Amino acid sequence: MVSAVLALAFVPLLLTLLLRYRHLLALLLRAVLLGWLRDRLSGVPREQRAFQYLLANAVPGDPRHVLSTFDRWSQRCEHLSCVGPVKGQLLERLLCERAPRTVLELGTYCGYGTVLMANAMPPGARLYTVEPDPRHAAVAEKVIRLAGFDEEKVELIVGPSAEVIPRLRERHGLQRADFVFMDHWKRCYLRDLRLLEEHGLLAEGATVLADNVVFPGAPRFLQYARSCGRYRCRVHRASLEYCPAIPDGVAELRYLGPR
């Protein structure tokens, strides 16, 4: 009897938690559990399924159509952790305003952000994009070429960012980046920012844009950027890609030079 009363007492709390976190639970179900199940049943990873959808529906050589087709897939079929159209507008606007000659992306994934940036960069600019997972890189390579960008415009580098960054100048000819977009593992943001500083790979006045600093979050990265004296820092409030009910943010850093 006592156990039943205690169990009933927890029902309102449980309902409150389910209501409060329903959007996160829906994301977990759609992005993780259902994705895992489809991977096992089909034997084809979701990234490859997304590319097959692009091949069937996107217009080759049209970057904007490739991106909008990606958006349709993520909204209607399966969630992909790309920057998405809302935060993508901020990324595109800053690229148009700053007109960088050299852009570095950490975290290519399926190539969505890569295509968006390559399309927004000024003529003659070059994009270096780094992806640690060879399977994702293989999909991204096909997406980038499907959108119409060759190796002169976009160079895809496969390997862990901690190993790639120190050799960017020697092996890939990247002297200094005018614009950096971080969209890889959030726990690596601070480490990789400091690697870029240590190896002199940030041009003075360079912009560093970091996605998902609110969800799932990058608190140590934000604390460092705000307190080290090397950056002007602001956070653009937004929502998680394809999940408007989940708050997120994009950090914009302006590099002031070594201090």
Salt bridges, closest charged atoms under 4 A:
ASP39 OD1 - ARG49 NH1 2.96
GLU47 OE2 - HIS136 NE2 3.58
GLU78 OE1 - ARG38 NH1 3.94
GLU78 OE1 - ARG49 NH2 2.70
GLU92 OE2 - ARG64 NH2 2.56
GLU97 OE2 - ARG93 NH1 3.00
GLU131 OE2 - HIS136 ND1 3.76
ASP133 OD2 - ARG135 NH2 3.04
ASP133 OD2 - HIS136 ND1 3.82
GLU141 OE2 - ARG145 NE 2.85
GLU155 OE1 - ARG126 NH2 2.74
GLU155 OE2 - HIS172 ND1 2.71
ASP183 OD1 - LYS186 NZ 3.28
ASP192 OD2 - HIS184 NE2 2.68
ASP192 OD1 - ARG191 NE 2.86
GLU197 OE1 - ARG230 NH1 3.74
ASP211 OD1 - LYS87 NZ 2.78
GLU241 OE1 - LYS87 NZ 2.72
ASP248 OD2 - LYS87 NZ 2.75
GLU252 OE2 - ARG98 NH2 2.87
GLU252 OE1 - HIS236 NE2 2.61
